[in-house]
Each structure stands twice: as structure tokens, then as C-alpha cells.
């Protein structure tokens, strides 16, 4: 695993760093289609790829995915929630706890934080992050595999805001490689609270956070000539919810949020001057 010291050594004092935070759903897609979407093309725009520990736990049992990650030709950093997040908020447990709480969508997490929200920092359990991971998420057991529902997404969003706060002069863009629509609403909620007294992250009103959904990856791959529209039927066979912009001849545009079937998606990808996939 990487450490805060490694990240600090590589990022502090840099400018225009471009970071990708990778989620398991996109990793699954990229792994399945690596013959068509080579890692050398997919990850070329980024200086660093960050994988939170709770995301790593979701795929580490899968040898193929683990080997795929090691093949990514960009600096890979595995970020440990227990060791590496606190330094980015000045070792203030209550601020990190509030950030985790706001990034968490479900009742288990909110019930967990309800026990501690008004507790002084010096009375918090030293292992509260580990306890949150154990108690704050729905647990699924499939054979010998244990998974924590939404833990990866919560960790990704928390990390994204920590990076925007701690490295605001160094980072020019943080792309979140996920296809989970829920992260959009959670990001909006976090942004409303990011500079509140309880968090005080000093985050820009328009932080450099973007989404790299699988639809965005396909749209960009066609636009840059990595794949042809004919490849899409195999890679995106079913309708999916999508967010895209349609541009009109008078300079105006419309933002669409709709379920897009495969033929319609192919037509969008064939016309990059008229359309732009957002998610």
C-alpha cells in the first residue's frame, strides 16, 4: 500500500496534476474490455491513479483484476483510509468523521455516526474508522467473500474532497471513474457543506471534480479513434441511464438525463460535435 508520505512527496509543490480515482464497477468494465480499450490509452491522461483501500478490498480476491491494475502504465497509489486520510485534515478526527458522514447515503452509516457526533475528539475510539467500516455498511457474504455495500463509493468521494482541500494548488483535475449515479447527489450535498465550520475544507465553489463513467469512456474512445462505433453493441448491449448535452445550431444547448438504448447511444457517439456525454 502507498502512504500519505509517498503521496505528499509526489504531489506537494507540483502543478496541474491530473488524478483518477478508480471504482470497482469501472475496473470491472475496463478489465473485461482490455482487448478493445488498452490501458495504455485509457490511463494515459492521468499522472496518478488512486485506489482507496475499501475499493481494493472489493476486487483483491480476483487475480485477473489485480493483474490488470498492475498493468496500468501510470503511477498507482493504494490509499489506506485508516492511515492516510487523517493527515489530510490535520489529524482532526471530528472533521474526517463529518466528511465520512456526509458522503454516506444509508441508514447504517448514519446510525453509526449518531453515537459519536457530539462526542469530544479526545473521547472518540482510536479505531473509529475501522469500526465504521465494520458497522456502517450492509455486509454481504458470498462464500468466503465479504463485501461492504457502498463502502468503496463513500471512500472515493471522501478522498476526492480531501485531495481538493489538501492539494488545491497542486491538482488541476480529479476524475472519479465510477458509473454509480448516486455519487452525483452525494457530491452536491458534500459541496454544500464543504466549507461549513464543522468541515472548513476551504474547497473551491467549483472544485475540479469530474466523472469518468463507462459511457464517457466509450464516447471518448470513439472520438479519439481508439474504437469504432461498431464495437459498442458488444460493450454496451443494454439501455443505461445517461446524462448528455445536445448542442444546437444557434449556440444553445440542452442537458438530457434519460435512459439511452444502444442504437441511440451509438448515434450520439457518431456525432461528437452535436453531443457530449457527461455521465
N, C-alpha and C positions, 0 to 999 in steps of 0.2 A: 504494500500500500504506500501511496505517497504520504506526505505530511505537510502541515502548514509551512514548515521551514522550507521545503522544496518549492512550494508554490510562491512563497514570498521571494525566494532567491531568483525565480524566473520571471516574476511579474513586476515586482517593485521597481519603479524607475523606467519601465518600458512605456511605449506609447502605441496606440492603435492596435492593441492585442485583440484578436478575434477568437472567441471561445465557443465551443459546442458542449452542451450538457446532454448526455445520451440517456434516453429512457429505454426500457426493455421492449416496448412494443415496436419502436422503430428499429432497434437492434435485430429483433426477430425478422422484420421485413428485409433489412439490408443483408442479413445472413442468408436468407432464402434466395435472394436475387443477386448475389455477388457475381454471378456469371454475366449478368447484364449491367449491373451497376458496380463497377470495380471500386474498391475502397480508395484507390489512388485518385479517382475522380471525385467521389463523394466527399472526402475529408480534406481535399486539397485547400479549400478556402480558409481553414482554421489553423491557428497557431497551437492550440491546445484542445484536447478532448477531455472533459471531466466526467467521471463516473462515480456518483456517490455510493457509499458502502451498501446502502439499502437497495440500490439498483443492482449492484454487483451480486448481492445475495440471491437475487431472483433468477440469475442465469448461470452462476458459477458451477452448478451441477452439470451443465450441458457442455460437453467437451468441444463440440463444434463451434458454439457461440464464443466460448472462451478463446479458442484458437483464432477465430475471426477478429476479435478485439485486439489480440496481439499482432495481427497482420496490418492494422491500421497504420499508415505511414505518417502519423502525426504524434506529437508528444501526448501520451496517455497519462492522466493523473487519477488515481483512485482516491477519493476523498472520504475520510472517516468522520462520521457525524459525531462520534464520542470525543475525538481528539482535535479535529481541525476546524470545527465551526465556532467554538467559543473564542479562539484568538481573534476572529474577525469581528467580534462585538466587544472587544476589550475585556474578555473573560467575565462578562456580566451575564450571569445565568438568567436573571429575570427577563432581560431583553431577548435572549435567544428563545426562552420559553414562550414569550408572547409572539415571536415570529413563527415558531412552530405551530402555535395555536391558531393563528390567523391563516396559515397555509393548510390547515387540516379541515376537511369537509364534513366529517362524520361524527356521530354521537360518541363513539368510544373515545376518540381523542378529546372531545370537549369535556366528557366526564372525567377523564384523567387529569386534565389541566384544572378542572374545578376544585380539586383537592389542594392545589398548590398556588393558585393565582394570587392570593392575598398573604402568602407566607413570606416572611423576610428572606432575602437571599441566603443569609448565613444559616438558615434552618432547612434549606432545601436538601434533599438527599444527594450525596455526591454522585450517585449513579442514576439521576433522574432521566437522563437521555436514554439509557439502557431500559429503564422502567417504562418510558414512553413507547419505545419500540415493542416491548413485550405486551403492554396492556392497552395501547392506544389504537390498535388496528384489528380488524377482523382477521382471524387466523384461519388459514385453510391447510388441511393436511391431506396430501395426495401421496400415498405410500410413505416413503421415507422423506419426502419433500415437504417442508413447511414454508408457506408464503404468507406475507402480511399485505392485505389488500390496501392499495393506495399509498403504502409507505414510500415507495420509490418516487411517486409524483410529489408528495409532501416534501421529501428531502431535496428534490430538484428545485422546486420553487423557493424553498428556504435558501438554498445555496445561491441561486441566481440573485436574490436580493442582497445577500451577504457580499457577493462579489461586486455588485453595483455600488454598494456602500463603501467597502474597504479598498477597492481598487478603481474608484471612479475616475481618476486621472490616467489610469493605465489601460483600461478596457474600452474599446470602441464599439464592440457588439458582442452580445451573448445570445446565441441561438439555442433554443430549447428543442431538442429533437424528440418530439412526442406527437402522438395522434389522439391524445386524450382531451376531448373538448372541455372537460371540467376544469382544466387548468386555466382557461381563459377567464372565467368568472372569479376564480381564486386570485389570479394575478390582479384583477381590478380591485378586489377587496383589499389585498395587501398594499396596493399602491395608495389607496385612500388613507391607510393607517401608517405608512412607512415613516413619515416624519412627525408622527404624534409624539407627545412627551414620553410615552411608555416604550417607544422604539428608537426614535431620534436617529434614524439611519442616514439622514442627510442625502437622500436619494433624489435625483432629478425628477421634476414632474413628468418628464418624458424619458424614462430610463431606456437604455439601448437594448431592450429585450425583444427578441423576435421568436417566431415559431417555425420549426422545420418539420412539418407533418410529412407523412409519406406522399400525400398528394402534391405538396410543394416540391419534394424531391423529384417526383416524376415529371412535373411541369418543367422544372429547371433542367432535368436531364434531356428532355426533348428540345428545349430551347437552345441548349449548348451542343446538341448533336451527339450526345452520348448514346441515346437510344432513339428508335423510330416510333411513331405513333402506333405501328402495328404490334409493338411489344406490350402495349397497355392492357389488352384484353386478358393476357395471361397473368399480368402482375396486379391488375385491379379488376377482377371479374365481377364484383358485386357493387351495387349502389352504396354510396357513402355520403355522410354529411360533409359539406364543404362550405368554405367561405371564400368568395372570389369577387373581384372588381371587374365590371364591364365598362369600357370606355366608349364614348360616342363621338361622332364627328365634330360636334360643336365644342369639344373640350370638356364637357361634363362627364360624370361617371356615376355608376350605381354600385352599391355594395349589396351583394346577394348572399344570403345564408340559406342553403337548401340541400336536400338530398339529391345528389347528382349521379345519374346512372352512367355506365361505362361509355356508351356511344356519345353522350353529351360531353363527358369529360375529355374524350379524345378530340372532339371538335374544339373545345376550349384550348387544349394543348397545341392544336394546329394553328391557333390564331393568337400568338403572344403579344401582338400589337393591340389587339382588341380586349384581351383578358389578362388578368393576373391572379393567380391562386394565392390566397393569404393563409388558409389553413385547410 
